[in-house]
Amino acid sequence: MAEPTTLVIVPALIMGTIIGLIELFFVHSDEQSMGILWLTHGLHAVPFAIIFVFINMNVEWAAGLLGFKLTQSIYVEAAVRIVIGLLAMVKVASAAALVRGSMIGEKMIHSLMIGVLVAVSPYLAPFIITPLCKAVKIPYCGV
C-alpha cells in the first residue's frame, strides 16, 4: 500500500490569501476609474488563488486524485508547478478579458506576476509563513 501523503493546509491557505490579496490590489490599481466595480470584478481572486496555491503545495496529492503518479524528480515537480502557475496566469488574464467589454482589464505584467507567485509559492512559503506565524502566534503552520 502506498504511503499516505501529508496535506499542507494552513500554509496553502495563508499563501493563497496573500497572493489573492495581491491580485485584488492589482485589479484595484488597473481599474481605479471604474469606482467600486473593481471590487466586484476582483472578489473571485482570493478563493481562486487559494485553490491554485493549495494544488501547487500538494502536487503529489492532486496528481493522485487525477490518477497520476509523479516521479521523484525535481524537474518533473518544477514542470508541474510551472504549469500550475501558467494556468493561474491564464485564469487572471481570462477573467480580465471576459469583462473587457465593460472597459475593465488587467495588465499583462500583473497576470504574469500572479502566475509566478503561484508557481514559486511552495518555495516562498518558509520565508513568509514562518515569521508570520511566529508574529501572530499561530500554533501550527509549518511548511
Beta strands, then each sheet from edge to edge (+ up, - down):
end
